[in-house]
Amino acid sequence: MAEAQASELEARLRADAQQAQRARDQVRLDTLRLALNAIHLEEVARTDHDNPNYGKQITEQDRLALLDKQVKQRHEAAALYRKGNRPELAEKEEREATILQTYLPAKMTDDELRELISRLIATQGKDFKKIMPLAAKETKGRAEGARVQQIVRELTT
């Protein structure tokens, strides 16, 4: 497998980690290091013959999906910490999620989703089973699947 190309996102994460280190911002530094490590682990996993993505280069979309997953994990952890009456740990998780969120593209609004789905319906018809996969592909990383599904159902019925 060819050596993976460093992406724009990774370069930005590394530069911001250096800046956080200089500023002695430990929470930010740790958060960025964990994000970079998640990307590195995915690259390593793709060298395993048993991995379904064996030999495939990690794309910018993959990197963004990994960051999105990290944000979701931190929100889930924060909710569990709040439930367990550990507000200080919940706040730390929320801070980390906020830091990582800045590297993700802006989420689509409901109006933008409706416009995109309406365009798909205009070209493909009102069949939910036909529209949903197309909408999911178009909105990947920019909208939550449940919201997309809700709006597709609303517009196709």
N, C-alpha and C positions, 0 to 999 in steps of 0.2 A: 504494500500500500504506500502511496506517495505521502510525503511529509505534509501534514495538514497546514493549510494556509491560515495565518493569524487574521482574524476578521477585524472589521472596524469596531465591532462591539467589544471584542476581547482587548483590543488596543486601548479603547476608552476605559475599560475596567482596570487594566493594568496601570494606566496613567493616573487614574483616580485613586487607586490603592497606594501608589507612591506618594501622591499628594496627602492622603490620609495619614500615611506613616510620618511624613514630615510634620504634619499638624498635630501628631500624637492623638488622633481620633481613633481610638481602639475599636469601638463598635463598628464604625464604618469600614475600617481596615479588615476586621474579622469577617464582616459580611461580604465584602468584595472578594476576599480570599476564598471563602466558601463557594461563591458563585463561580469563580475561575476554576476551582477544584472540581465542581460538578461538570463543567464543560470538558475538563481534562479527562475525567473518569469516563465520560461518554465516548471521547475519542479512543481511549484505551479499550473500552468494551467493544468497539467496532473492529478491533483486531482479533477478536475471538471467533473462531470458526463456527461456534454454536449460535452466535448472535445473528438474528435475521437481517441485521443491517451490516453484516460483515463486508468489509472492503469499501463501503460507501463513505465518501467524505462527509464530514459534519457541515451542514449548511448554516447560513445566518438564521434561517427560519428555525432550525433545530436549536441553535443557541438561544434564541428568543423564547422558544417553548420551554427550554430548561429553566430559564429565569422566571418565566410565568409559573412554572411548577414550584419553584422555590418560594415565590410570593404566596401562592396558595397554601403551601405547607406551613409557612409562618403564620398566616391568618388562622389556620386550623389549630396550630399549637397555642396561639394566643387565646383562642376560645376555650381550649381545654384548661389552660392555666387560670383563666378567669373562673371557670367552673370549679376548679380545685382551690380557689381562694388564694391564688398567687399572683396578685396584680403587678408586682415588680417584674416578674418573668414575662407576663403578658405584654407589658409595655415595651420590654426589650425586643420581643418578637415583632411587635407592631412597628417599632423603629426600624428594624431590619427590613421588614416588608416595604416600608416607605422608601428606604434607600434603594432597594432593588427595583421598585416600581418606576423610578426615574429613568431607567434604562429601557423600559418597554414602550412600544408605540402607544399612542393615545387610544383608548377604547372608543368604539363607535357608539353614537347616541342612538336612541330608539328611532328617531326620525331618519337617520342615515341608514339604519338597518331596514326600515320599511321601504325606503327608496330603492335600495339594492335588491331586496326581495321582490318588489313590484316589477323591477326591470326583468328579473329572472322569470317571473310569472308571465310577463308580456311575451317573452321569447319561447318559453318552454310549456306554458299551460298551467292549469291550477292543480296539478297532481302533486300531493304532498311528498310522495315517495320519490318523485323526480326532482323536486325543488330542494328538499332538505339537504341531500348530499352536496348539491351545488352551492347552496348558501353556506353550509359548514366549511367548505373548501375556501370560499371567497372571504369569509370572516375569521378564519383561523388566526388566533392570537390577538384579534382586535375586538372580539365580543365573546361572551360566555355562551356555550352551547345551549344551555337551558333557555336563555333569552332569545336566541336565534330560533329555536324550536317553537317557542311560544308565539313569536311574531309570524313565523311561517304558517303555523296552524291557524292563526287569526286571519291571515290573508288568503289562505287556500280554502277556507270553509264558507 
